[in-house]
Amino acid sequence: MRKPRAALNAVAVIFVAVAVAGCASGDTNQGVMHRGRHHHPHPATGAPSQKPGGKPPRTDAKKPAGRPSPVSSTNQKPPVAGLDDSCTLVHHPVRVELSISEYPRSTWHIRRAIRRGEPSVLHIDREVADQHRDDSLAGIPTRDGMDRDEYPLAFTKEGGDGADIAYVPYSDNRGSGSSVGGQLRPYCDGQAFRIKLTP
C-alpha cells in the first residue's frame, strides 16, 4: 500500500507544479499584451499609435520653411521729373558761356532782354519747353531765314508768356541754343544757371 500512495503523491506534486508554472506563464503574457496594446506601430508610417485621450506622438520631422514675404515697396519714393542718378544739382547758379563773336544776334538779344527787366538767373524746367514756346510766340509772325528767339529761354521756369522776342538768323539762334543746351545737359531740372557772355 505504501508504493501506490507515494506514486499518487508524486503525481500530485508534478500536477501542482505544472499548474503553477502554467498560471505564471499566462499572467506574464497577459501583462505584456496589456502594456503593448496601445503601442503597436502604425501600419502606414511605422510611428507609435496614439493613446485614447493622450497627446500625439512626438516626431523629429520639421515643418517646411515658409516662403519669405515679399519686400514692401511702400517706402520707395516716386521718381522726380528731370532728377535721377545721372544728373547733377548744385546750390549755386552754374555759369554757361556764350561767345559774342560766334553768336552776335543771340547774345545781343540776351543783353537787350535783361536790360528790359528779364531775369539774368534762370532755372531749368525741360518739361514745359513746348508749352512755354507756344505761349511766348503766340501772335508773333514768322520771317524767312529768321527764328523767333525768346528770352527767358523756353526750357526754363521763367520762360513762357510775356518773354522777350527777337528775330535772329537760323544759324545764330540754333547754334547758340545747341551750345547752351550742351553745357546744361549734365544738370537736373531745377538747376539755376546764368549765361555769361564772352568775346
MDTraj code that builds the backbone (N, CA, C; nanometers):
import mdtraj as md
import numpy as np

residues = "MET ARG LYS PRO ARG ALA ALA LEU ASN ALA VAL ALA VAL ILE PHE VAL ALA VAL ALA VAL ALA GLY CYS ALA SER GLY ASP THR ASN GLN GLY VAL MET HIS ARG GLY ARG HIS HIS HIS PRO HIS PRO ALA THR GLY ALA PRO SER GLN LYS PRO GLY GLY LYS PRO PRO ARG THR ASP ALA LYS LYS PRO ALA GLY ARG PRO SER PRO VAL SER SER THR ASN GLN LYS PRO PRO VAL ALA GLY LEU ASP ASP SER CYS THR LEU VAL HIS HIS PRO VAL ARG VAL GLU LEU SER ILE SER GLU TYR PRO ARG SER THR TRP HIS ILE ARG ARG ALA ILE ARG ARG GLY GLU PRO SER VAL LEU HIS ILE ASP ARG GLU VAL ALA ASP GLN HIS ARG ASP ASP SER LEU ALA GLY ILE PRO THR ARG ASP GLY MET ASP ARG ASP GLU TYR PRO LEU ALA PHE THR LYS GLU GLY GLY ASP GLY ALA ASP ILE ALA TYR VAL PRO TYR SER ASP ASN ARG GLY SER GLY SER SER VAL GLY GLY GLN LEU ARG PRO TYR CYS ASP GLY GLN ALA PHE ARG ILE LYS LEU THR PRO".split()
xyz = np.array([
    [0.0815, -0.1208, 0.0000],
    [0.0000, 0.0000, 0.0000],
    [0.0848, 0.1257, 0.0000],
    [0.2051, 0.1200, 0.0488],
    [0.2882, 0.2388, 0.0532],
    [0.3305, 0.2826, -0.0863],
    [0.3566, 0.1902, -0.1709],
    [0.4041, 0.2280, -0.3038],
    [0.3000, 0.3042, -0.3831],
    [0.1742, 0.2639, -0.3929],
    [0.0752, 0.3416, -0.4686],
    [0.0549, 0.4796, -0.4118],
    [0.0506, 0.4931, -0.2735],
    [0.0300, 0.6252, -0.2133],
    [0.1433, 0.7183, -0.2486],
    [0.2681, 0.6676, -0.2464],
    [0.3833, 0.7509, -0.2814],
    [0.3769, 0.7938, -0.4266],
    [0.3318, 0.7042, -0.5093],
    [0.3209, 0.7374, -0.6510],
    [0.2160, 0.8435, -0.6734],
    [0.1034, 0.8317, -0.5979],
    [-0.0019, 0.9315, -0.6124],
    [0.0469, 1.0675, -0.5664],
    [0.1204, 1.0684, -0.4563],
    [0.1742, 1.1954, -0.4055],
    [0.2694, 1.2587, -0.5057],
    [0.3515, 1.1777, -0.5687],
    [0.4471, 1.2305, -0.6667],
    [0.3745, 1.2887, -0.7858],
    [0.2681, 1.2189, -0.8304],
    [0.1899, 1.2682, -0.9442],
    [0.1219, 1.3997, -0.9081],
    [0.0706, 1.4087, -0.7834],
    [0.0028, 1.5313, -0.7388],
    [0.0987, 1.6477, -0.7359],
    [0.2202, 1.6206, -0.6859],
    [0.3199, 1.7276, -0.6804],
    [0.3537, 1.7764, -0.8208],
    [0.3711, 1.6846, -0.9133],
    [0.4036, 1.7233, -1.0522],
    [0.2903, 1.8040, -1.1135],
    [0.1641, 1.7635, -1.0872],
    [0.0490, 1.8339, -1.1431],
    [0.0408, 1.9769, -1.0906],
    [0.0620, 1.9882, -0.9590],
    [0.0571, 2.1217, -0.8989],
    [0.1661, 2.2100, -0.9559],
    [0.2858, 2.1550, -0.9717],
    [0.3962, 2.2343, -1.0258],
    [0.3675, 2.2788, -1.1682],
    [0.3109, 2.1885, -1.2468],
    [0.2782, 2.2247, -1.3861],
    [0.1712, 2.3308, -1.3902],
    [0.0692, 2.3181, -1.3003],
    [-0.0392, 2.4163, -1.2969],
    [0.0109, 2.5537, -1.2581],
    [0.0998, 2.5575, -1.1571],
    [0.1555, 2.6849, -1.1124],
    [0.2382, 2.7488, -1.2228],
    [0.3188, 2.6663, -1.2877],
    [0.4007, 2.7196, -1.3963],
    [0.3156, 2.7740, -1.5101],
    [0.2054, 2.7020, -1.5406],
    [0.1171, 2.7473, -1.6481],
    [0.0501, 2.8781, -1.6144],
    [0.0071, 2.8928, -1.4882],
    [-0.0568, 3.0176, -1.4471],
    [0.0400, 3.1343, -1.4534],
    [0.1616, 3.1092, -1.4068],
    [0.2609, 3.2169, -1.4111],
    [0.2917, 3.2587, -1.5530],
    [0.2983, 3.1598, -1.6417],
    [0.3266, 3.1904, -1.7812],
    [0.2125, 3.2680, -1.8427],
    [0.0880, 3.2360, -1.8129],
    [-0.0280, 3.3054, -1.8703],
    [-0.0384, 3.4463, -1.8212],
    [-0.0097, 3.4713, -1.6896],
    [-0.0178, 3.6061, -1.6358],
    [0.0865, 3.6957, -1.6986],
    [0.2054, 3.6388, -1.7195],
    [0.3124, 3.7169, -1.7791],
    [0.2779, 3.7600, -1.9201],
    [0.2251, 3.6695, -1.9989],
    [0.1891, 3.7035, -2.1375],
    [0.0794, 3.8080, -2.1417],
    [-0.0188, 3.7949, -2.0479],
    [-0.1268, 3.8926, -2.0477],
    [-0.0743, 4.0305, -2.0124],
    [0.0198, 4.0327, -1.9175],
    [0.0766, 4.1615, -1.8808],
    [0.1498, 4.2254, -1.9959],
    [0.2243, 4.1490, -2.0731],
    [0.2947, 4.2032, -2.1873],
    [0.1970, 4.2557, -2.2905],
    [0.0929, 4.1804, -2.3154],
    [-0.0061, 4.2249, -2.4129],
    [-0.0739, 4.3518, -2.3665],
    [-0.0979, 4.3626, -2.2360],
    [-0.1656, 4.4819, -2.1856],
    [-0.0772, 4.6060, -2.2010],
    [0.0496, 4.5912, -2.1693],
    [0.1372, 4.7065, -2.1783],
    [0.1596, 4.7499, -2.3233],
    [0.1616, 4.6559, -2.4127],
    [0.1893, 4.6906, -2.5508],
    [0.0677, 4.7088, -2.6367],
    [-0.0477, 4.7029, -2.5747],
    [-0.1709, 4.7036, -2.6514],
    [-0.1921, 4.8336, -2.7281],
    [-0.1498, 4.9491, -2.6739],
    [-0.1703, 5.0782, -2.7386],
    [-0.0457, 5.1299, -2.8066],
    [0.0515, 5.0484, -2.8278],
    [0.1777, 5.0946, -2.8858],
    [0.2176, 5.0168, -3.0095],
    [0.1226, 4.9523, -3.0717],
    [0.1539, 4.8855, -3.1976],
    [0.1901, 4.9897, -3.3022],
    [0.2911, 4.9658, -3.3844],
    [0.3273, 5.0638, -3.4880],
    [0.2159, 5.0827, -3.5887],
    [0.2052, 5.2044, -3.6364],
    [0.1051, 5.2368, -3.7381],
    [0.1385, 5.1615, -3.8649],
    [0.0391, 5.1008, -3.9297],
    [0.0690, 5.0187, -4.0494],
    [0.1263, 5.0975, -4.1652],
    [0.1005, 5.2308, -4.1748],
    [0.1483, 5.3097, -4.2888],
    [0.2781, 5.3814, -4.2595],
    [0.2867, 5.4405, -4.1374],
    [0.4030, 5.5239, -4.1072],
    [0.5055, 5.4562, -4.0207],
    [0.4652, 5.3543, -3.9465],
    [0.5590, 5.2902, -3.8553],
    [0.5716, 5.3631, -3.7241],
    [0.5007, 5.4768, -3.7067],
    [0.5076, 5.5531, -3.5837],
    [0.4125, 5.4940, -3.4816],
    [0.4402, 5.5093, -3.3502],
    [0.3512, 5.4561, -3.2480],
    [0.2136, 5.5175, -3.2588],
    [0.1119, 5.4355, -3.2341],
    [-0.0235, 5.4883, -3.2414],
    [-0.0537, 5.5695, -3.1171],
    [-0.1506, 5.6593, -3.1257],
    [-0.1845, 5.7498, -3.0179],
    [-0.2740, 5.6798, -2.9174],
    [-0.2477, 5.7027, -2.7850],
    [-0.3353, 5.6504, -2.6816],
    [-0.4665, 5.7284, -2.6815],
    [-0.5746, 5.6627, -2.6444],
    [-0.7026, 5.7353, -2.6389],
    [-0.6939, 5.8494, -2.5390],
    [-0.7271, 5.9723, -2.5837],
    [-0.7243, 6.0860, -2.4944],
    [-0.5866, 6.1414, -2.4664],
    [-0.4822, 6.0863, -2.5270],
    [-0.3461, 6.1315, -2.4998],
    [-0.2972, 6.2295, -2.6035],
    [-0.1726, 6.2760, -2.5871],
    [-0.1126, 6.3696, -2.6817],
    [-0.0604, 6.2963, -2.8031],
    [-0.0509, 6.3608, -2.9175],
    [0.0049, 6.2950, -3.0367],
    [0.1495, 6.2555, -3.0124],
    [0.1930, 6.1463, -3.0740],
    [0.3322, 6.1048, -3.0564],
    [0.4279, 6.2096, -3.1116],
    [0.5386, 6.2302, -3.0440],
    [0.6391, 6.3282, -3.0848],
    [0.7225, 6.2709, -3.1983],
    [0.7437, 6.3496, -3.2980],
    [0.8277, 6.3071, -3.4098],
    [0.9379, 6.4081, -3.4305],
    [1.0398, 6.3697, -3.5061],
    [1.1522, 6.4575, -3.5359],
    [1.1348, 6.5322, -3.6669],
    [1.0204, 6.5110, -3.7334],
    [1.0007, 6.5770, -3.8632],
    [0.9845, 6.7268, -3.8430],
    [1.0471, 6.8068, -3.9283],
    [1.0405, 6.9522, -3.9211],
    [0.9398, 7.0055, -4.0220],
    [0.8721, 7.1119, -3.9829],
    [0.7795, 7.1753, -4.0771],
    [0.8561, 7.2419, -4.1890],
    [0.8050, 7.2336, -4.3100],
    [0.8755, 7.3006, -4.4207],
    [0.8801, 7.4505, -4.3985],
    [0.9952, 7.5090, -4.4291],
    [1.0115, 7.6538, -4.4127],
    [0.9221, 7.7281, -4.5099],
    [0.8542, 7.8287, -4.4601],
    [0.7664, 7.9056, -4.5460],
    [0.8448, 7.9978, -4.6383],
    [0.7805, 8.0437, -4.7438],
    [0.8452, 8.1358, -4.8361],
    [0.8560, 8.2721, -4.7715],
    [0.9664, 8.3426, -4.7915],
    [0.9800, 8.4762, -4.7322],
    [0.8784, 8.5717, -4.7905],
    [0.8275, 8.6594, -4.7039],
    [0.7285, 8.7554, -4.7503],
    [0.7934, 8.8555, -4.8430],
    [0.7219, 8.8987, -4.9460],
    [0.7810, 8.9951, -5.0406],
    [0.8138, 9.1257, -4.9716],
    [0.9180, 9.1952, -5.0217],
    [0.9587, 9.3226, -4.9649],
    [0.8568, 9.4287, -5.0030],
    [0.8147, 9.5039, -4.9042],
    [0.7161, 9.6076, -4.9302],
    [0.7788, 9.7205, -5.0112],
    [0.7017, 9.7715, -5.1046],
    [0.7507, 9.8815, -5.1872],
    [0.6903, 10.0145, -5.1465],
    [0.6230, 10.0158, -5.0265],
    [0.5553, 10.1389, -4.9873],
    [0.6523, 10.2494, -4.9510],
    [0.7797, 10.2113, -4.9168],
    [0.8772, 10.3124, -4.8782],
    [0.9546, 10.3689, -4.9970],
    [0.9311, 10.3161, -5.1145],
    [1.0037, 10.3640, -5.2312],
    [0.9502, 10.5005, -5.2732],
    [1.0391, 10.5915, -5.3037],
    [0.9999, 10.7259, -5.3434],
    [0.9707, 10.7308, -5.4921],
    [0.8692, 10.8034, -5.5338],
    [0.8398, 10.8152, -5.6770],
    [0.9478, 10.8950, -5.7471],
    [0.9708, 10.8657, -5.8753],
    [1.0736, 10.9403, -5.9487],
    [1.0358, 11.0859, -5.9660],
    [1.1340, 11.1722, -5.9658],
    [1.1132, 11.3158, -5.9852],
    [1.1516, 11.3507, -6.1281],
    [1.0672, 11.4249, -6.1959],
    [1.0928, 11.4604, -6.3354],
    [1.2231, 11.5377, -6.3477],
    [1.3090, 11.4936, -6.4395],
    [1.4345, 11.5620, -6.4651],
    [1.5387, 11.5414, -6.3574],
    [1.5104, 11.4535, -6.2585],
    [1.6044, 11.4333, -6.1484],
    [1.6295, 11.2845, -6.1328],
    [1.7483, 11.2372, -6.1629],
    [1.7826, 11.0975, -6.1468],
    [1.9293, 11.0876, -6.1097],
    [1.9787, 10.9629, -6.1016],
    [2.1155, 10.9400, -6.0555],
    [2.2195, 10.9938, -6.1533],
    [2.1811, 11.0216, -6.2779],
    [2.2800, 11.0615, -6.3782],
    [2.2928, 11.2127, -6.3927],
    [2.2139, 11.2908, -6.3197],
    [2.2216, 11.4362, -6.3330],
    [2.2764, 11.4990, -6.2052],
    [2.3145, 11.6256, -6.2166],
    [2.3780, 11.6987, -6.1075],
    [2.2923, 11.8179, -6.0692],
    [2.2846, 11.8429, -5.9391],
    [2.2112, 11.9580, -5.8883],
    [2.2977, 12.0249, -5.7817],
    [2.3376, 12.1505, -5.8053],
    [2.4214, 12.2247, -5.7105],
    [2.3435, 12.3447, -5.6586],
    [2.3896, 12.3987, -5.5456],
    [2.3132, 12.5039, -5.4787],
    [2.3334, 12.6426, -5.5410],
    [2.4403, 12.6619, -5.6106],
    [2.4670, 12.7935, -5.6693],
    [2.4381, 12.7900, -5.8196],
    [2.4091, 12.9044, -5.8807],
    [2.3865, 12.9054, -6.0260],
    [2.5144, 12.8678, -6.1015],
    [2.4994, 12.7782, -6.1977],
    [2.6152, 12.7414, -6.2803],
    [2.6297, 12.8440, -6.3935],
    [2.7516, 12.8593, -6.4418],
    [2.7787, 12.9578, -6.5478],
    [2.7806, 12.8902, -6.6835],
    [2.7065, 12.9450, -6.7735],
    [2.7016, 12.8975, -6.9115],
    [2.7630, 13.0064, -6.9992],
    [2.8665, 12.9724, -7.0716],
    [2.9358, 13.0725, -7.1537],
    [2.8817, 13.0714, -7.2962],
    [2.8672, 13.1912, -7.3509],
    [2.8181, 13.2060, -7.4871],
    [2.9009, 13.3151, -7.5558],
    [2.9606, 13.2788, -7.6700],
    [3.0530, 13.3684, -7.7397],
    [2.9788, 13.4755, -7.8210],
    [3.0154, 13.6018, -7.7957],
    [2.9565, 13.7130, -7.8713],
    [2.9977, 13.7074, -8.0175],
    [3.1231, 13.6701, -8.0440],
    [3.1719, 13.6661, -8.1823],
    [3.1072, 13.5530, -8.2615],
    [3.0778, 13.4432, -8.1982],
    [3.0156, 13.3293, -8.2689],
    [2.8653, 13.3482, -8.2842],
    [2.8016, 13.4079, -8.1891],
    [2.6553, 13.4207, -8.1912],
    [2.6174, 13.5662, -8.1607],
    [2.6483, 13.6566, -8.2513],
    [2.6281, 13.8002, -8.2237],
    [2.4828, 13.8384, -8.1999],
    [2.3889, 13.7867, -8.2797],
    [2.2498, 13.8271, -8.2649],
    [2.1864, 13.7660, -8.1388],
    [2.2205, 13.6428, -8.1105],
    [2.1650, 13.5779, -7.9904],
    [2.2129, 13.6478, -7.8637],
    [2.3444, 13.6773, -7.8573],
    [2.3973, 13.7455, -7.7385],
    [2.3428, 13.8883, -7.7270],
    [2.3269, 13.9536, -7.8414],
    [2.2663, 14.0873, -7.8401],
    [2.1267, 14.0836, -7.7799],
    [2.0486, 13.9815, -7.8204],
    [1.9118, 13.9699, -7.7695],
    [1.9108, 13.9441, -7.6188],
    [2.0043, 13.8631, -7.5680],
    [2.0093, 13.8353, -7.4240],
    [2.0363, 13.9643, -7.3472],
    [2.1321, 14.0409, -7.3935],
    [2.1636, 14.1674, -7.3259],
    [2.0430, 14.2618, -7.3262],
    [1.9763, 14.2690, -7.4409],
    [1.8616, 14.3585, -7.4507],
    [1.7499, 14.3160, -7.3560],
    [1.7215, 14.1848, -7.3521],
    [1.6118, 14.1360, -7.2677],
    [1.6396, 14.1626, -7.1197],
    [1.7653, 14.1416, -7.0768],
    [1.7982, 14.1660, -6.9360],
    [1.7881, 14.3145, -6.9038],
    [1.8279, 14.4005, -6.9978],
    [1.8142, 14.5448, -6.9755],
    [1.6676, 14.5856, -6.9629],
    [1.5811, 14.5107, -7.0286],
    [1.4374, 14.5398, -7.0224],
    [1.3718, 14.4811, -6.8969],
    [1.4502, 14.4145, -6.8153],
    [1.3953, 14.3650, -6.6888],
    [1.3799, 14.2152, -6.6773],
    [1.4177, 14.1418, -6.7794],
    [1.4097, 13.9953, -6.7683],
    [1.5187, 13.9451, -6.6733],
    [1.4954, 13.8327, -6.6045],
    [1.5916, 13.7841, -6.5053],
    [1.7205, 13.7329, -6.5696],
    [1.8321, 13.7548, -6.5013],
    [1.9602, 13.7036, -6.5501],
    [1.9866, 13.5611, -6.4989],
    [1.9233, 13.5229, -6.3889],
    [1.9363, 13.3868, -6.3358],
    [1.8095, 13.3092, -6.3731],
    [1.8278, 13.1965, -6.4401],
    [1.7168, 13.1142, -6.4860],
    [1.7252, 12.9758, -6.4206],
    [1.6147, 12.8989, -6.4302],
    [1.6078, 12.7642, -6.3709],
    [1.5568, 12.6648, -6.4752],
    [1.6274, 12.5547, -6.4892],
    [1.5921, 12.4535, -6.5892],
    [1.4554, 12.3931, -6.5575],
    [1.3716, 12.3818, -6.6601],
    [1.2419, 12.3149, -6.6476],
    [1.2049, 12.2604, -6.7853],
    [1.2664, 12.1490, -6.8215],
    [1.2577, 12.0975, -6.9586],
    [1.1175, 12.0544, -6.9991],
    [1.0396, 12.0076, -6.9041],
    [0.9081, 11.9531, -6.9384],
    [0.8117, 12.0588, -6.9931],
    [0.8356, 12.1859, -6.9592],
    [0.7417, 12.2913, -7.0010],
    [0.7891, 12.3632, -7.1263],
    [0.8989, 12.3193, -7.1885],
    [0.9574, 12.3928, -7.3015],
    [0.8579, 12.4133, -7.4151],
    [0.7892, 12.3069, -7.4565],
    [0.6962, 12.3203, -7.5692],
    [0.5811, 12.4153, -7.5366],
    [0.5264, 12.4021, -7.4172],
    [0.4162, 12.4890, -7.3785],
    [0.4610, 12.6341, -7.3676],
    [0.5800, 12.6542, -7.3099],
    [0.6318, 12.7905, -7.2998],
    [0.6555, 12.8522, -7.4382],
    [0.7063, 12.7725, -7.5305],
    [0.7324, 12.8237, -7.6656],
    [0.6021, 12.8633, -7.7333],
    [0.5006, 12.7808, -7.7180],
    [0.3708, 12.8145, -7.7770],
    [0.3143, 12.9433, -7.7162],
    [0.3301, 12.9553, -7.5848],
    [0.2745, 13.0737, -7.5176],
    [0.3489, 13.2021, -7.5567],
    [0.4827, 13.1926, -7.5599],
    [0.5611, 13.3142, -7.5853],
    [0.5551, 13.3588, -7.7304],
    [0.5362, 13.2651, -7.8243],
    [0.5373, 13.3002, -7.9669],
    [0.3974, 13.3213, -8.0249],
    [0.2972, 13.3048, -7.9441],
    [0.1601, 13.3223, -7.9937],
    [0.1407, 13.4654, -8.0474],
    [0.0969, 13.4750, -8.1710],
    [0.0708, 13.6049, -8.2313],
    [0.1923, 13.6717, -8.2918],
    [0.3101, 13.6093, -8.2837],
    [0.4314, 13.6661, -8.3434],
    [0.4492, 13.6046, -8.4821],
    [0.4428, 13.6819, -8.5885],
    [0.4538, 13.6242, -8.7234],
    [0.5958, 13.5755, -8.7512],
    [0.6062, 13.4786, -8.8409],
    [0.7368, 13.4263, -8.8811],
    [0.7967, 13.5136, -8.9916],
    [0.9301, 13.4985, -9.0094],
    [1.0014, 13.5675, -9.1178],
    [1.0968, 13.4696, -9.1835],
    [1.1126, 13.4869, -9.3144],
    [1.2021, 13.3977, -9.3873],
    [1.3458, 13.4127, -9.3364],
    [1.4120, 13.2972, -9.3144],
    [1.5521, 13.2965, -9.2735],
    [1.5747, 13.3345, -9.1287],
    [1.4676, 13.3585, -9.0547],
    [1.4805, 13.4034, -8.9168],
    [1.4075, 13.3085, -8.8210],
    [1.4620, 13.2972, -8.7032],
    [1.3929, 13.2315, -8.5919],
    [1.3368, 13.3377, -8.4991],
    [1.2285, 13.3036, -8.4338],
    [1.1753, 13.3917, -8.3299],
    [1.2399, 13.3468, -8.1975],
    [1.3391, 13.4181, -8.1581],
    [1.4166, 13.3823, -8.0389],
    [1.3509, 13.4407, -7.9143],
    [1.3390, 13.3607, -7.8085],
    [1.2755, 13.4088, -7.6861],
    [1.3747, 13.4086, -7.5693],
    [1.3601, 13.5068, -7.4837],
    [1.4351, 13.5133, -7.3586],
    [1.3416, 13.5750, -7.2534],
    [1.3291, 13.5057, -7.1395],
    [1.3959, 13.3831, -7.0937],
    [1.3686, 13.2642, -7.1853],
    [1.4625, 13.1705, -7.1847],
    [1.4562, 13.0552, -7.2735],
    [1.3334, 12.9698, -7.2427],
    [1.2822, 12.9035, -7.3473],
    [1.1580, 12.8283, -7.3327],
    [1.1702, 12.7131, -7.2338],
    [1.2906, 12.6536, -7.2189],
    [1.3041, 12.5377, -7.1299],
    [1.3366, 12.5785, -6.9854],
    [1.3079, 12.7042, -6.9503],
    [1.3306, 12.7500, -6.8128],
    [1.1977, 12.7814, -6.7443],
    [1.2010, 12.7795, -6.6134],
    [1.0814, 12.8097, -6.5348],
    [1.0322, 12.9518, -6.5611],
    [1.1248, 13.0422, -6.5914],
    [1.0901, 13.1823, -6.6116],
    [1.0360, 13.2124, -6.7507],
    [1.0488, 13.1157, -6.8442],
    [1.0049, 13.1386, -6.9817],
    [0.8543, 13.1333, -6.9957],
    [0.8076, 13.1444, -7.1207],
    [0.6645, 13.1353, -7.1467],
    [0.6032, 13.2689, -7.1821],
    [0.4774, 13.2842, -7.1485],
    [0.4017, 13.4045, -7.1841],
    [0.4688, 13.5304, -7.1293],
    [0.4880, 13.6300, -7.2154],
    [0.5499, 13.7550, -7.1754],
    [0.7001, 13.7606, -7.1982],
    [0.7600, 13.6531, -7.2506],
    [0.9038, 13.6538, -7.2773],
    [0.9374, 13.7555, -7.3855],
    [1.0616, 13.8042, -7.3824],
    [1.1082, 13.8995, -7.4829],
    [1.1400, 13.8248, -7.6126],
    [1.0911, 13.8740, -7.7251],
    [1.1069, 13.8047, -7.8539],
    [1.1881, 13.8928, -7.9496],
    [1.2795, 13.8269, -8.0245],
    [1.3584, 13.8972, -8.1280],
    [1.3789, 13.8028, -8.2444],
    [1.3890, 13.8612, -8.3653],
    [1.4198, 13.7806, -8.4845],
    [1.5716, 13.7632, -8.4936],
    [1.6121, 13.6357, -8.5026],
    [1.7555, 13.6015, -8.5059],
    [1.7772, 13.5028, -8.6208],
    [1.8833, 13.5209, -8.7010],
    [1.9101, 13.4259, -8.8104],
    [1.9159, 13.2819, -8.7601],
    [1.8711, 13.1903, -8.8479],
    [1.8659, 13.0486, -8.8124],
    [1.9959, 13.0000, -8.7499],
    [2.1060, 13.0182, -8.8230],
    [2.2328, 12.9604, -8.7792],
    [2.2777, 13.0175, -8.6446],
    [2.2567, 13.1447, -8.6243],
    [2.2953, 13.2088, -8.4989],
    [2.2119, 13.1543, -8.3821],
    [2.0819, 13.1548, -8.4016],
    [1.9922, 13.1126, -8.2934],
    [2.0091, 12.9640, -8.2592],
    [2.0152, 12.8811, -8.3605],
    [2.0234, 12.7366, -8.3349],
    [2.1618, 12.6968, -8.2854],
    [2.2648, 12.7681, -8.3279],
    [2.3980, 12.7406, -8.2763],
    [2.4100, 12.7776, -8.1296],
    [2.3586, 12.8943, -8.0929],
    [2.3640, 12.9351, -7.9526],
    [2.2784, 12.8439, -7.8642],
    [2.1621, 12.8033, -7.9160],
    [2.0761, 12.7114, -7.8398],
    [2.1426, 12.5768, -7.8159],
    [2.2137, 12.5258, -7.9175],
    [2.2850, 12.3994, -7.9024],
    [2.3975, 12.4110, -7.7994],
    [2.4664, 12.5251, -7.8004],
    [2.5757, 12.5460, -7.7053],
    [2.5236, 12.5507, -7.5616],
    [2.4178, 12.6270, -7.5396],
    [2.3608, 12.6378, -7.4048],
    [2.3066, 12.5019, -7.3588],
    [2.2329, 12.4348, -7.4476],
    [2.1771, 12.3043, -7.4111],
    [2.2836, 12.2017, -7.3787],
    [2.3940, 12.2025, -7.4548],
    [2.5007, 12.1066, -7.4276],
    [2.5687, 12.1299, -7.2942],
    [2.5885, 12.2566, -7.2583],
    [2.6524, 12.2863, -7.1296],
    [2.5623, 12.2538, -7.0106],
    [2.4310, 12.2583, -7.0320],
    [2.3373, 12.2295, -6.9227],
    [2.2912, 12.0848, -6.9181],
    [2.3327, 12.0042, -7.0156],
    [2.2859, 11.8656, -7.0219],
    [2.3144, 11.7852, -6.8945],
    [2.4283, 11.8031, -6.8270],
    [2.4530, 11.7220, -6.7061],
    [2.3668, 11.7590, -6.5864],
    [2.2938, 11.8704, -6.5938],
    [2.2246, 11.9216, -6.4755],
    [2.0763, 11.8838, -6.4747],
    [2.0246, 11.8718, -6.3537],
    [1.8859, 11.8312, -6.3343],
    [1.7904, 11.9487, -6.3528],
    [1.6639, 11.9165, -6.3725],
    [1.5606, 12.0197, -6.3698],
    [1.5623, 12.0872, -6.2326],
    [1.5436, 12.2187, -6.2334],
    [1.5505, 12.2948, -6.1101],
    [1.6841, 12.3621, -6.0885],
    [1.7868, 12.3199, -6.1663],
    [1.9187, 12.3815, -6.1512],
    [1.9164, 12.5266, -6.1996],
    [1.9724, 12.6164, -6.1175],
    [1.9839, 12.7573, -6.1561],
    [2.1096, 12.7783, -6.2419],
    [2.1008, 12.8678, -6.3367],
    [2.2167, 12.8983, -6.4215],
    [2.2103, 13.0436, -6.4666],
    [2.3264, 13.0907, -6.5092],
    [2.3383, 13.2266, -6.5602],
    [2.4212, 13.2217, -6.6877],
    [2.3799, 13.2934, -6.7913],
    [2.4547, 13.2970, -6.9166],
    [2.5607, 13.4065, -6.9080],
    [2.6842, 13.3640, -6.9227],
    [2.7977, 13.4577, -6.9213],
    [2.8422, 13.4841, -7.0639],
    [2.8299, 13.6074, -7.1079],
    [2.8704, 13.6430, -7.2451],
    [3.0212, 13.6637, -7.2501],
    [3.0846, 13.5932, -7.3452],
    [3.2295, 13.6010, -7.3610],
    [3.2626, 13.6570, -7.5002],
    [3.3861, 13.7112, -7.5188],
    [3.4216, 13.7661, -7.6508],
    [3.4095, 13.6636, -7.7629],
])
top = md.Topology()
chain = top.add_chain()
for i, resn in enumerate(residues, 1):
    res = top.add_residue(resn, chain, resSeq=i)
    for name in ("N", "CA", "C"):
        top.add_atom(name, md.element.get_by_symbol(name[0]), res)
traj = md.Trajectory(xyz[None], top)
